[in-house]
Amino acid sequence: MEQWKNRVAVVTGASAGIGAAIVKDLVKAGMITVGLARRVERIEALKTDLPAHLQGNLHAMKCDVSKEDEVVKVFASIASKFDGIDVLINNAGIIRQTELINADNSIPIREIIDTNVMGLVFCTREAFKSMEKHGRNSHVVHINSIAGHMPICMLEHPSNNMYPPSKYAVTAITEIHRQEFIRSKHHIKVTSVSPGLVRTEIFLPQQLEFISKMSYLEPEDVSQSVLHVLGTPPHVQIHELTIKPFGEMV
């Protein structure tokens, strides 16, 4: 991670779970880190988990990544304030309870697509503007899921059915971004990190109770994988990294 010291990272969905763990680890690794979330006060609270001399390197900004206008404004502000963006971690994601065959599902389906797919696309587009301008080595990491490589739809729990399609889109988008970054002639890497089951607030309380009886990852496990990806030398690009808890059956 030495190559990233004092450089700027942006993390979406940074208020809790995987995003919060990544934010803290990036700051500890020496990066100036901007956390984006709707609950910006929760990012500010993360400073108490950091050494006093590093707390000033964590910056919280409010942004709902499902809203394109907010994404455009906040990334322009970051690029201007911090002289460019070097690392983008697209972590923001949601699960909504819906079935594809339900008559009343247009709102949750749009929320999932707008956040998990369009938000990722818009954030990467805006970060690329900065990366292209400053011309330094850069890296984009998409927090994907094993659900983006196999459709997980258990008969007993069918209500998350739009989540896997949204993550399948991330898998495809990662390859498109790789090709577009190469064509841009800029040294910008892109990586998809696909965790198995992770215990985070994305799940409802009753789901967390069910998860506690299974093999699962902690957010910090995923964050350490992100640091591993970022720590590769310039000539190495990890395109896809899958991380599962030992004993996971899917």
Steps between C-alpha positions, in 0.01 A plus 500: 500500500804727505417625148170646627626695802363856512289435191121530484247220527122528473279232658126486435259353752753582771272541800490136612600142426757436227525868405577609855766231536663602170500868595680432827756267342579745219561781748723275709689412181581868450236609249293817509156341498163647412200298616171551320163404644152630570564468875805724504499531881583131527816551297604784729453263794753259349778744584488383861625160381809658343826615660481869589771600252308339211149622574548806282552276196141378507248729333126439493277623219130444451399330176224270383668315214163413345458871415719597206496871577632441852777274366611760245512779761681309773767354270569842351537637852738220602715536190529874559560488875752215501675551165362187341373151578735201489294209635127438482331224699146446374349339807149650525235234456154410622267203525127544476233244575324419176416225257522553126152359441329731748269764359617767745876491461601792279628721785732247669629375166587853387665573835726196462598581141547872568735431793679174418543558126444861394663642813812295430504612136453869583761500779757331277427741216554803724811356665644424156475868406739579785727200434523592133584859584779438751648203308631313804470126555149435632277212605125436506362219716143376465366317804308225326363175648504128432139570405645674196635170374226256595128567550426450868126460545408252772143374504464585869630857456389623157457867582844632396462399138613826334829512690685230297411658162636832625827332596518307173497845341799601713691195373440603140566869569838414654616348171362795303684741730823300458478529124404869505782589739750326271367691200527825695880452509501581872639265763172429680436156643158356578421208729183321600506366858228239554443399862288212613268551794600804707332596826397864451206733548384441143297213642186525711525399871322169439739426214801576719371250753488239223847600375652463847447123470696483172859553387551871437761769445545818700526837320864521605575182302377664180689820578827310535438345158453848354833608647663192347361591158617860531843387615590320179788646294414719200540217248257268686123532474269272695187495290278289726554401862255265668512471877284251689471398862644155564218248492263701279302253292405716198 
